[in-house]
């Protein structure tokens, strides 16, 4: 995750640079882009982490008696 999250942040920043500039109160447009990129990267990492644990760390093992006949 230490490798994936910075890559996602940079990817989201690259995408958001091509979008509209939005400033919220005291936050400049650059600050808003950074905050949105970090939140989006956290959300993506949450999903990636779920699937990594679900299918890699603790995969579901089918037993012979559970298999359909």
N, C-alpha and C positions, 0 to 999 in steps of 0.2 A: 504494500500500500504506500510505502514511502517513495516508491518510484512512480506509481500510477497517479497519485494525487497531484504532484507538481505538473505532470504532463497534462492532466485534465485541466488544471488551472490555466496553464499557458494556452491550451486549445480553446477554452471558453473565452479567455481574454482576446485571442485572435478573432474569434467569431463576433464578440461584442464590439470590437473596434469598428466593424463594418456596419453596425446598427446605429440607431439614433442616439444622440447625446441626451442623457436624462440627468438632471441635477435635483437632488432632494434636500431642501432646506439648506443647512450649512455644508452638506456634502457636495463636492464638485462632481462633474460627470466622470472623471477618472476614478474617484473614490467609489462611486456607485458601480462602475464596471468591475472593479476589484472585488467588492463585496458580493456582487451577483456571481462572479466567476468562482469565488471561494464557496459560496452556498451551493452552486450547481455541482462543483467538484465533490463536495461532501455528500450530496444526494446520490451522485453516480457511484461513489466509493461505497456507500451504504448498500446499494444494489449489488455491486461487484462482490463485496464482502459476504453478503447473504449467499449468493450462488457459489462462491468459493467454499464456504463452510458446508453448504448443503451437498455439493457434489464432489468435493475434493477431500475435505477434512473428515466429515462424517457422512460418507455415502450410504445410501439405503441398500442393504444387502438382502436379496431375496433368498429365502430358505426353500429347500426342496419341497417341503409340505405346503408352502404357500403358493407354489407355482400352479397355474391353471392346468387342468387335465385335458 
